[in-house]
Amino acid sequence: MRLDVVTIFPEYLEPLNVSLVGKARARGQLDVRVHDLRAWTYDRHNTVDDTPYGGGPGMVMKTEPWGDALDSVLADGYEAGSHAPALIVPTPSGRPFTQELAVELSERPWLVFTPARYEGIDRRVIDEYATRMPVYEVSIGDYVLAGGEAAVLVVTEAVARLLPGVLGNAESHRDDSFAPGAMANLLEGPVYTKPPEWRGRGVPDLLLSGHHGKIARWRRDEALRRTAANRPDLIETCDPKAFDKKDREMLSILGWAPDPEGEPYGRFWRRPEGMEQ
């Protein structure tokens, strides 16, 4: 896979040289190229922004540097044999970045990132390149950052670990929280390793029992417990057919009940405090 990033802060992308992404680059599994947008400016101040039409606070990134930069990056990629690019535009107003979208992007051979600053990029740039390739406007959360470089790091790490051969164990991402394909998207439960005791805290006895069936059930229960506490929306929107009898027992203990209007497979909802089971 090839990744191109156009930014006014190339140094922000240094983390792409370390950890899994850095190793994937060293092995040739990931071809990452970072470009300084100011290389495509032609005035003495290397200007990349201007005041917005219609007034308002902040500045808007100009069309000319972005257009020239993207044309150059695309030409270089095609000349090098890359194909089927997709433009990734980090923006708070984009679609939520999910594990499902990470999987989709990991199947594309070439991603071009446009992390913006200020109030964003002149919309005409996005509309222009949308006529040439798929455009993904993505948000990594309901908050606003100073720029899109952090989002590039998030998306790249999420995508890169899904590429064949990047993870040491090819099955490692199958049980990830939010892994697509499962009827119930639950958060992963707690994990433990050696030593068996640390600062007076032990490992749950069941994990040392060697009883794989009971261990699997414990992990499922802990996933339900953590999801109910931290992301109840995942349980509320989950297909109730994904929950077996033991799941339903655990959800009942945690204060959840199926919709009485939808028995036997009504969606689950949290019982009000004091309501009898």
C-alpha positions as CSV (number, residue, x, y, z in Angstrom):
1,M,0.0,0.0,0.0
2,R,1.1,3.5,-0.8
3,L,0.3,6.5,1.5
4,D,0.9,10.1,0.6
5,V,0.4,12.9,3.2
6,V,0.4,16.6,2.2
7,T,0.8,18.9,5.2
8,I,2.4,22.2,6.3
9,F,3.9,20.3,9.3
10,P,5.8,17.3,7.9
11,E,7.6,16.9,11.3
12,Y,4.3,16.1,12.9
13,L,4.3,12.8,11.0
14,E,7.5,11.5,12.5
15,P,5.6,8.8,14.5
16,L,5.0,7.1,11.2
17,N,8.7,5.9,11.5
18,V,8.1,4.0,14.7
19,S,6.2,1.0,16.0
20,L,4.1,-1.2,13.6
21,V,3.9,1.4,10.9
22,G,7.6,2.1,11.0
23,K,8.4,-1.7,10.8
24,A,5.9,-2.1,7.9
25,R,7.7,0.7,6.1
26,A,11.1,-0.9,6.7
27,R,9.8,-4.2,5.3
28,G,8.3,-2.5,2.2
29,Q,4.7,-3.4,3.1
30,L,3.9,0.3,3.4
31,D,5.2,3.1,1.2
32,V,4.7,6.3,3.1
33,R,5.6,9.7,1.6
34,V,5.2,13.0,3.4
35,H,5.1,16.2,1.4
36,D,5.4,19.8,2.5
37,L,2.5,21.8,1.1
38,R,4.6,25.0,1.2
39,A,6.8,23.5,-1.6
40,W,3.9,24.4,-3.9
41,T,3.7,28.0,-2.9
42,Y,5.3,30.7,-5.1
43,D,5.3,33.9,-3.0
44,R,8.0,35.1,-0.6
45,H,6.0,34.2,2.5
46,N,5.0,30.7,1.3
47,T,1.3,31.6,1.9
48,V,-1.2,28.7,2.1
49,D,-4.2,30.5,3.5
50,D,-6.4,33.6,3.0
51,T,-9.5,35.2,4.5
52,P,-12.9,33.5,3.9
53,Y,-15.4,34.8,1.4
54,G,-18.5,35.9,3.2
55,G,-16.5,37.0,6.2
56,G,-16.2,35.2,9.5
57,P,-13.3,34.3,11.8
58,G,-10.2,32.3,10.9
59,M,-8.5,31.6,7.6
60,V,-9.1,29.2,4.7
61,M,-6.5,27.1,3.0
62,K,-6.0,28.2,-0.6
63,T,-6.9,26.3,-3.8
64,E,-3.6,26.8,-5.7
65,P,-1.1,25.2,-3.4
66,W,-3.4,22.2,-2.7
67,G,-4.3,21.8,-6.4
68,D,-0.6,21.9,-7.5
69,A,0.5,19.6,-4.7
70,L,-2.2,17.0,-5.3
71,D,-1.6,17.0,-9.1
72,S,2.2,16.5,-8.5
73,V,1.6,13.7,-5.9
74,L,-0.8,11.9,-8.2
75,A,1.4,12.2,-11.2
76,D,4.4,10.8,-9.2
77,G,2.3,7.9,-8.0
78,Y,1.0,7.0,-11.4
79,E,4.5,7.2,-12.8
80,A,5.7,4.9,-10.1
81,G,3.0,2.3,-10.9
82,S,0.5,3.1,-8.2
83,H,-3.2,3.0,-9.1
84,A,-6.7,3.5,-7.7
85,P,-6.0,6.4,-5.3
86,A,-8.5,7.5,-2.7
87,L,-8.5,10.9,-1.1
88,I,-8.7,10.9,2.8
89,V,-9.9,14.3,4.2
90,P,-9.7,14.5,8.0
91,T,-12.5,16.9,9.2
92,P,-14.8,17.2,12.2
93,S,-17.7,17.4,9.8
94,G,-16.8,14.0,8.1
95,R,-18.3,10.5,8.7
96,P,-17.2,8.8,11.9
97,F,-14.0,6.8,11.5
98,T,-14.8,3.2,12.5
99,Q,-13.2,-0.2,12.4
100,E,-15.4,-1.1,9.5
101,L,-14.1,1.9,7.6
102,A,-10.5,1.0,8.5
103,V,-11.1,-2.4,7.0
104,E,-12.5,-0.8,3.8
105,L,-9.5,1.5,3.5
106,S,-7.0,-1.3,4.1
107,E,-8.3,-2.9,0.9
108,R,-7.3,0.1,-1.2
109,P,-3.9,0.2,-2.8
110,W,-3.2,4.0,-2.4
111,L,-4.4,6.6,0.1
112,V,-3.7,10.3,-0.2
113,F,-4.2,12.4,3.0
114,T,-5.0,16.1,3.1
115,P,-4.7,17.2,6.8
116,A,-5.9,20.8,6.9
117,R,-5.3,23.6,9.3
118,Y,-7.2,26.8,10.2
119,E,-10.8,26.6,9.0
120,G,-10.1,23.9,6.5
121,I,-9.5,23.7,2.7
122,D,-11.4,25.7,0.1
123,R,-14.3,23.4,-0.8
124,R,-13.5,23.6,-4.5
125,V,-10.4,21.5,-4.0
126,I,-12.4,18.5,-2.5
127,D,-15.0,18.8,-5.2
128,E,-12.4,18.9,-8.0
129,Y,-10.7,15.7,-6.9
130,A,-13.9,14.0,-6.1
131,T,-14.4,13.9,-9.9
132,R,-11.1,11.9,-10.2
133,M,-11.2,9.5,-7.2
134,P,-13.2,8.4,-4.2
135,V,-13.1,10.9,-1.4
136,Y,-13.5,9.9,2.3
137,E,-14.2,12.8,4.6
138,V,-13.6,11.3,8.0
139,S,-13.8,12.4,11.7
140,I,-12.0,10.6,14.5
141,G,-14.3,12.1,17.1
142,D,-16.7,14.7,18.2
143,Y,-14.1,17.3,19.0
144,V,-12.0,19.9,17.1
145,L,-8.2,19.7,16.8
146,A,-5.8,22.4,15.7
147,G,-5.1,20.4,12.5
148,G,-5.7,17.1,10.8
149,E,-2.2,15.5,11.3
150,A,-3.2,13.7,14.5
151,A,-6.2,12.1,12.5
152,V,-3.7,11.0,9.8
153,L,-1.7,9.1,12.5
154,V,-4.9,7.5,13.9
155,V,-6.2,6.4,10.5
156,T,-2.8,5.2,9.3
157,E,-2.2,3.0,12.4
158,A,-5.7,1.6,12.3
159,V,-5.4,0.7,8.6
160,A,-1.7,-0.4,8.6
161,R,-2.3,-3.1,11.3
162,L,-4.9,-4.7,9.1
163,L,-2.5,-5.2,6.2
164,P,-1.3,-8.8,5.6
165,G,1.9,-9.5,7.5
166,V,2.0,-6.3,9.5
167,L,0.9,-8.0,12.8
168,G,3.0,-10.9,14.1
169,N,-0.2,-12.9,14.6
170,A,-2.5,-12.7,11.6
171,E,-5.5,-13.4,13.8
172,S,-4.7,-10.7,16.3
173,H,-7.3,-8.2,14.9
174,R,-10.1,-10.7,14.6
175,D,-11.2,-10.2,18.2
176,D,-10.7,-6.4,18.3
177,S,-13.3,-4.2,19.8
178,F,-15.6,-3.1,16.9
179,A,-14.3,-5.8,14.6
180,P,-16.7,-6.0,11.7
181,G,-18.6,-9.1,10.9
182,A,-19.8,-9.9,14.4
183,M,-23.5,-9.6,15.3
184,A,-22.5,-8.1,18.6
185,N,-19.9,-5.4,18.6
186,L,-18.6,-5.6,22.2
187,L,-15.6,-3.9,23.8
188,E,-12.8,-6.3,24.7
189,G,-12.6,-7.3,28.3
190,P,-9.5,-7.0,30.6
191,V,-6.3,-8.9,29.8
192,Y,-3.5,-10.2,32.0
193,T,0.0,-11.7,31.7
194,K,2.9,-12.8,34.0
195,P,3.6,-12.5,36.8
196,P,0.6,-14.2,38.5
197,E,0.7,-11.6,41.3
198,W,1.8,-8.0,41.3
199,R,1.6,-5.6,44.2
200,G,-0.8,-7.8,46.0
201,R,-3.1,-8.1,42.9
202,G,-3.6,-11.5,41.4
203,V,-4.9,-12.8,38.1
204,P,-8.5,-14.2,38.1
205,D,-8.3,-17.8,39.1
206,L,-10.3,-18.9,36.1
207,L,-7.7,-17.7,33.7
208,L,-5.2,-20.1,35.3
209,S,-7.6,-23.1,35.2
210,G,-6.9,-24.2,31.7
211,H,-10.6,-24.7,31.1
212,H,-11.0,-23.1,27.7
213,G,-14.8,-23.2,27.7
214,K,-15.1,-21.4,31.0
215,I,-12.4,-19.0,30.1
216,A,-14.2,-18.1,26.9
217,R,-17.4,-17.5,28.9
218,W,-15.6,-15.3,31.4
219,R,-14.1,-13.2,28.6
220,R,-17.6,-12.8,27.0
221,D,-19.1,-11.8,30.4
222,E,-16.3,-9.3,30.9
223,A,-16.9,-7.9,27.5
224,L,-20.6,-7.5,28.2
225,R,-19.7,-5.9,31.6
226,R,-17.3,-3.3,30.0
227,T,-19.6,-2.5,27.1
228,A,-22.5,-2.0,29.4
229,A,-20.5,0.4,31.5
230,N,-18.6,2.3,28.8
231,R,-20.6,2.0,25.6
232,P,-24.2,1.2,26.5
233,D,-25.2,2.4,23.0
234,L,-23.6,-0.7,21.5
235,I,-25.9,-2.9,23.5
236,E,-29.0,-0.8,22.7
237,T,-28.3,-1.0,19.0
238,C,-27.1,-4.6,18.8
239,D,-29.1,-7.3,17.1
240,P,-30.6,-9.1,20.0
241,K,-30.2,-12.4,18.2
242,A,-26.5,-12.0,18.8
243,F,-27.0,-12.7,22.5
244,D,-27.3,-16.3,23.7
245,K,-28.9,-17.5,26.9
246,K,-25.8,-16.9,29.0
247,D,-25.4,-13.4,27.5
248,R,-29.0,-12.6,28.5
249,E,-28.4,-13.8,32.0
250,M,-25.4,-11.5,32.3
251,L,-27.2,-8.6,30.8
252,S,-30.0,-9.1,33.3
253,I,-27.5,-9.1,36.2
254,L,-26.1,-5.8,34.8
255,G,-29.5,-4.2,34.8
256,W,-30.6,-4.8,31.2
257,A,-33.8,-6.3,29.9
258,P,-35.3,-7.0,26.4
259,D,-38.0,-4.8,25.1
260,P,-41.2,-6.4,26.4
261,E,-43.0,-5.4,23.1
262,G,-40.5,-7.4,21.1
263,E,-40.2,-10.7,22.9
264,P,-38.5,-13.0,22.4
265,Y,-35.9,-11.0,20.5
266,G,-36.6,-7.4,21.4
267,R,-33.6,-5.1,21.7
268,F,-32.2,-4.6,25.1
269,W,-32.7,-1.5,27.2
270,R,-31.5,-0.5,30.7
271,R,-34.0,-1.1,33.4
272,P,-34.8,2.0,35.6
273,E,-33.3,1.8,39.1
274,G,-35.5,-0.2,41.5
275,M,-37.5,-1.9,38.7
276,E,-38.0,-5.6,39.4
277,Q,-36.4,-8.2,37.2
